[in-house]
């Protein structure tokens, strides 16, 4: 299995956050998933909430991440042959450049 991340993702979030999203997807996402990233205030500081939705299960699993700049975006991880590609929802295939995860 090869993991690829659309370059647009790295303009929106750090490589560290993208790496953590891949870890979540491997642990809970099986054959693909949707990741909803939202930000909220906690004790005066913005934190990142990440909700992972598997294609075959509901409700999603939510985790809170501290120490990174929060973003608001919905991403999907899809299987393309032997590859898994992370991209913003509805964006896959619109940009040919992908980076190895």
C-alpha positions in Angstrom: 0.0 0.0 0.0 1.3 3.4 -0.9 0.0 6.6 0.7 -0.2 9.8 -1.3 -1.3 13.3 -0.2 -2.6 15.9 -2.7 -0.2 18.9 -2.6 -3.1 21.2 -1.8 -3.4 19.5 1.6 0.1 20.7 2.6 -0.9 24.3 1.8 -3.7 24.0 4.2 -2.1 22.0 7.1 1.3 20.9 8.4 3.0 17.7 7.4 2.8 16.6 11.0 -1.0 17.0 11.0 -1.2 15.2 7.7 0.9 12.3 9.1 -1.4 12.1 12.1 -4.4 11.9 9.8 -2.8 9.0 8.0 -2.2 7.2 11.4 -5.9 7.7 12.3 -7.0 6.4 8.9 -4.8 3.3 9.2 -6.1 2.6 12.6 -9.9 3.2 12.1 -10.5 3.8 8.4 -10.2 0.4 6.7 -10.7 0.9 3.0 -11.1 4.6 3.0 -12.8 7.3 5.1 -13.8 10.9 5.4 -12.0 13.2 7.9 -13.8 16.3 9.1 -11.4 18.8 10.7 -12.9 21.7 12.8 -11.5 24.1 15.3 -12.9 25.2 18.6 -11.9 27.1 21.7 -10.8 25.3 24.8 -9.7 27.5 27.8 -9.0 30.4 25.4 -6.9 28.4 23.0 -8.0 27.0 19.6 -7.7 23.2 19.3 -8.2 20.9 16.4 -11.1 18.4 16.5 -10.9 15.6 13.9 -13.9 13.3 13.3 -13.3 10.2 11.2 -16.2 8.6 9.4 -15.8 5.1 8.0 -17.7 4.3 4.9 -19.5 1.4 6.6 -20.0 2.7 10.2 -21.7 5.5 12.1 -21.2 7.4 14.3 -17.7 8.8 13.6 -14.7 8.8 16.0 -13.7 12.2 17.3 -10.2 13.1 18.7 -8.9 16.5 19.8 -5.4 17.6 18.9 -3.4 20.2 20.7 -0.3 22.0 19.6 -1.0 22.5 15.9 -2.6 25.4 14.0 -6.2 24.3 13.6 -7.8 24.2 10.2 -11.3 23.7 8.9 -11.6 21.3 6.0 -13.2 18.0 5.0 -10.8 15.4 3.6 -11.3 12.0 2.0 -9.0 9.1 1.8 -9.8 6.9 -1.2 -8.2 3.7 -2.6 -7.0 3.9 -6.1 -5.6 0.5 -7.0 -2.8 -0.2 -4.6 -2.6 3.4 -3.6 -4.5 5.5 -1.0 -4.9 9.2 -1.8 -5.8 11.9 0.7 -7.5 15.0 -0.8 -10.1 17.6 0.0 -13.6 16.2 -0.6 -14.5 16.6 -4.2 -11.0 17.5 -5.2 -9.4 14.2 -6.1 -8.3 14.1 -9.7 -8.3 17.9 -10.2 -4.6 18.2 -9.3 -2.1 15.7 -10.7 0.6 16.5 -8.2 0.6 14.2 -5.2 3.3 13.8 -2.5 4.2 10.6 -0.9 2.9 10.6 2.7 
